[in-house]
Amino acid sequence: MGRRLRIMTYNVHSCFGTDRKLDPGRIADVIAECEADIVALQEVDVARARSGGIDQAQTIANHLSMVSHFHPALHLEEERYGDALLTALPTRLVKADGLPSRGEPRGALWVEVPIDGVRLQVFVTHLGLLGAERVRQTEALIGPGWLGAPMPDDARIILAGDLNAVSRSPSYRMLVRRLRDAQAVAGGRPSATFPSRLPLLRIDHIFIGEGISAGRTFVHDTPLARRASDHLPLCADLEIV
């Protein structure tokens, strides 16, 4: 029996809810409801005037007694916007960098999480809105700078994020040639995450590599989650072997 943990991916929409209320604490409450060990966040604001100038990644992490790693895909003077990883487990930041972008800048975050004799390599990203741009970004992600980089023998790979890609899209198909979709591995009908009030699209994903199995996946669809962001969180219960 391996170590079990829950991973979650959540596009928090700069902590603006479907009711247009800005509330990082509400986002933290949704995450707490999910009881996740590792949390991948997208659309996080840091020092942006529109969201009160706070560090949303650190604020949410503080609510949850976790540490945060943040990468600003967009950096305008002091204002930043991008992806984050939160956890109470030990971590080491491996890489935080941009991805090829023509529209809104996109990036990725790579954090190592040592756990029970293995080293999880957790990648967090948010891909672009245009199909051709997503293909270039996915090519970069599976290339030598990211997933294709040399890994330790005890590495276990997880990729989580808002890919803006449904299962029939080219970028999704590229990824499933390299990794496995946790929802597909767990069985049952995969669930949509967007828009939160009436989920129709499955664009938020968790992918896993060798040495990881998915026992259960679920979309956290509660009244609070439907208000807190325009996406619902996706969670996966994983076993690391």
C-alpha positions as CSV (number, residue, x, y, z in Angstrom):
1,M,0.0,0.0,0.0
2,G,1.4,3.4,-1.0
3,R,1.0,6.9,0.3
4,R,-2.4,8.4,-0.4
5,L,-3.0,12.0,-1.0
6,R,-5.6,14.4,-2.5
7,I,-4.6,16.9,-5.2
8,M,-6.9,19.7,-6.3
9,T,-6.8,22.1,-9.2
10,Y,-8.9,25.3,-9.1
11,N,-9.1,28.4,-11.3
12,V,-10.0,31.0,-8.7
13,H,-10.8,33.9,-11.1
14,S,-8.8,36.4,-9.0
15,C,-11.1,35.5,-6.1
16,F,-14.0,37.3,-7.8
17,G,-17.1,35.2,-7.4
18,T,-20.1,34.7,-9.7
19,D,-21.8,37.2,-7.5
20,R,-19.0,39.7,-8.4
21,K,-17.8,39.7,-4.8
22,L,-14.1,39.8,-4.1
23,D,-13.3,37.3,-1.3
24,P,-10.1,35.3,-1.0
25,G,-11.3,33.9,2.3
26,R,-14.2,32.3,0.5
27,I,-11.8,30.7,-1.9
28,A,-9.9,29.3,1.1
29,D,-13.1,28.0,2.6
30,V,-13.8,26.1,-0.6
31,I,-10.3,24.6,-0.6
32,A,-10.7,23.7,3.1
33,E,-14.0,21.9,2.2
34,C,-12.0,19.7,-0.2
35,E,-9.4,18.7,2.3
36,A,-6.7,18.6,-0.4
37,D,-3.0,18.0,0.4
38,I,-1.7,19.8,-2.7
39,V,-3.6,22.6,-4.3
40,A,-2.9,24.0,-7.9
41,L,-4.4,27.4,-8.4
42,Q,-4.8,29.5,-11.6
43,E,-5.7,33.2,-12.1
44,V,-4.2,34.4,-8.8
45,D,-3.6,38.1,-8.3
46,V,-0.6,39.5,-6.4
47,A,-0.4,43.3,-5.7
48,R,-3.1,44.1,-8.3
49,A,-5.1,47.2,-7.8
50,R,-8.3,45.5,-9.0
51,S,-8.1,43.0,-6.1
52,G,-7.0,45.3,-3.3
53,G,-3.3,45.0,-3.8
54,I,-2.9,41.9,-1.7
55,D,-0.9,38.7,-2.3
56,Q,-3.8,36.3,-2.9
57,A,-1.6,33.2,-3.0
58,Q,-0.1,34.0,0.4
59,T,-3.4,35.1,1.9
60,I,-5.2,31.9,0.9
61,A,-2.2,29.9,2.1
62,N,-2.3,31.6,5.5
63,H,-5.9,30.8,5.9
64,L,-5.1,27.1,5.3
65,S,-1.8,27.0,7.3
66,M,0.0,26.1,4.0
67,V,3.0,27.4,2.1
68,S,2.7,28.9,-1.3
69,H,4.8,29.1,-4.5
70,F,3.7,31.6,-7.1
71,H,4.6,32.3,-10.7
72,P,3.5,35.5,-12.4
73,A,2.7,34.8,-16.0
74,L,1.7,38.4,-16.3
75,H,3.9,41.1,-14.7
76,L,3.1,44.8,-15.1
77,E,5.3,46.9,-12.9
78,E,4.3,45.7,-9.4
79,E,1.1,44.0,-10.5
80,R,1.3,40.2,-11.0
81,Y,-1.1,37.5,-12.1
82,G,-0.5,33.8,-12.6
83,D,-0.4,30.3,-11.0
84,A,0.3,29.0,-7.5
85,L,0.9,25.8,-5.6
86,L,-0.2,25.5,-2.0
87,T,0.6,22.7,0.4
88,A,1.5,21.9,4.0
89,L,4.0,19.3,2.8
90,P,7.7,20.0,2.4
91,T,8.5,21.6,-1.0
92,R,11.3,22.7,-3.3
93,L,10.7,25.1,-6.2
94,V,12.3,23.6,-9.2
95,K,11.3,26.0,-12.0
96,A,8.8,28.9,-12.6
97,D,8.8,30.3,-16.1
98,G,6.7,31.5,-19.1
99,L,5.3,29.4,-21.9
100,P,5.2,30.5,-25.6
101,S,2.3,33.0,-25.8
102,R,0.9,35.3,-28.4
103,G,-2.2,36.5,-26.5
104,E,-2.3,36.7,-22.7
105,P,1.0,35.6,-21.2
106,R,1.0,32.0,-19.8
107,G,3.4,30.1,-17.6
108,A,4.0,27.1,-15.5
109,L,5.3,26.2,-12.1
110,W,7.3,23.1,-11.2
111,V,7.5,22.1,-7.5
112,E,9.1,19.0,-6.0
113,V,7.3,17.5,-3.0
114,P,9.3,14.7,-1.3
115,I,7.0,12.2,0.4
116,D,7.6,8.7,1.7
117,G,10.7,7.9,-0.2
118,V,9.7,9.4,-3.5
119,R,9.8,12.8,-5.0
120,L,6.6,14.1,-6.5
121,Q,7.2,16.5,-9.4
122,V,4.1,18.7,-9.5
123,F,3.5,20.9,-12.5
124,V,0.9,23.6,-12.5
125,T,-0.2,25.6,-15.6
126,H,-2.9,27.6,-17.3
127,L,-2.9,27.3,-21.0
128,G,-4.1,29.8,-23.6
129,L,-7.5,30.3,-25.2
130,L,-6.5,29.7,-28.8
131,G,-6.0,26.2,-30.1
132,A,-2.7,26.8,-31.9
133,E,-1.3,28.7,-28.9
134,R,-2.2,25.8,-26.6
135,V,-0.4,23.3,-28.9
136,R,2.8,25.4,-28.8
137,Q,2.5,25.6,-25.0
138,T,1.9,21.9,-24.7
139,E,4.9,21.1,-26.9
140,A,7.0,23.3,-24.5
141,L,5.5,21.5,-21.4
142,I,6.3,18.0,-22.7
143,G,9.7,19.2,-24.0
144,P,13.1,19.1,-22.3
145,G,12.6,22.2,-20.2
146,W,9.7,20.7,-18.3
147,L,8.2,17.2,-18.4
148,G,11.0,16.0,-20.6
149,A,13.7,17.2,-18.3
150,P,16.0,14.6,-16.6
151,M,14.1,13.3,-13.5
152,P,15.4,11.4,-10.4
153,D,14.7,7.7,-10.4
154,D,12.2,8.1,-7.6
155,A,10.2,10.8,-9.5
156,R,6.4,10.7,-9.7
157,I,4.8,13.2,-12.1
158,I,1.6,15.2,-11.6
159,L,0.3,17.9,-14.0
160,A,-2.7,20.0,-12.9
161,G,-4.3,23.1,-14.2
162,D,-6.9,24.9,-16.3
163,L,-5.9,23.7,-19.8
164,N,-8.7,25.4,-21.6
165,A,-8.9,22.1,-23.6
166,V,-11.6,19.5,-23.9
167,S,-10.7,15.9,-24.4
168,R,-11.0,16.0,-28.2
169,S,-8.6,18.9,-28.5
170,P,-5.1,18.5,-30.0
171,S,-3.3,19.7,-26.8
172,Y,-5.2,17.2,-24.6
173,R,-4.4,14.4,-27.0
174,M,-0.7,15.4,-26.9
175,L,-0.7,15.2,-23.1
176,V,-2.5,11.8,-22.9
177,R,0.3,10.3,-25.0
178,R,2.7,11.3,-22.2
179,L,0.6,11.1,-19.1
180,R,-2.8,9.6,-17.9
181,D,-5.9,11.6,-17.3
182,A,-6.8,10.9,-13.6
183,Q,-10.5,11.1,-14.3
184,A,-10.2,8.5,-17.0
185,V,-8.1,6.3,-14.8
186,A,-10.5,6.5,-11.9
187,G,-13.4,5.4,-14.1
188,G,-16.9,6.7,-14.3
189,R,-18.1,9.6,-16.3
190,P,-15.7,12.6,-16.2
191,S,-17.3,15.7,-14.8
192,A,-17.3,19.3,-16.1
193,T,-15.9,22.2,-14.1
194,F,-16.9,25.3,-16.1
195,P,-18.9,27.5,-15.8
196,S,-19.5,26.9,-12.1
197,R,-23.2,27.7,-12.1
198,L,-24.0,25.2,-14.9
199,P,-20.9,23.2,-15.7
200,L,-20.7,22.2,-19.3
201,L,-17.0,22.0,-20.2
202,R,-14.3,19.7,-18.8
203,I,-11.3,22.0,-19.2
204,D,-9.6,21.6,-15.8
205,H,-7.5,18.5,-15.6
206,I,-5.2,16.4,-13.4
207,F,-2.7,14.1,-15.2
208,I,-0.6,11.5,-13.6
209,G,2.6,9.6,-14.6
210,E,3.9,6.1,-13.8
211,G,3.9,5.0,-10.2
212,I,0.6,6.9,-9.4
213,S,-2.9,5.5,-9.4
214,A,-6.2,7.4,-9.1
215,G,-8.7,5.9,-6.8
216,R,-11.4,8.6,-7.1
217,T,-11.9,11.9,-8.8
218,F,-14.7,14.4,-8.2
219,V,-15.7,18.0,-9.0
220,H,-16.5,19.8,-5.8
221,D,-20.0,21.2,-6.6
222,T,-21.5,23.0,-3.6
223,P,-23.4,26.3,-3.2
224,L,-20.3,27.9,-1.8
225,A,-18.1,26.7,-4.7
226,R,-20.7,27.9,-7.3
227,R,-20.4,31.4,-5.9
228,A,-16.7,31.6,-5.1
229,S,-15.4,31.4,-8.7
230,D,-16.5,30.8,-12.3
231,H,-14.8,27.4,-12.2
232,L,-15.4,24.5,-9.8
233,P,-12.5,22.7,-8.2
234,L,-11.4,19.3,-9.5
235,C,-10.0,16.8,-6.9
236,A,-8.3,13.5,-7.3
237,D,-7.4,10.9,-4.6
238,L,-4.1,9.4,-5.6
239,E,-2.0,6.6,-4.4
240,I,1.8,7.0,-4.8
241,V,3.6,3.7,-5.2
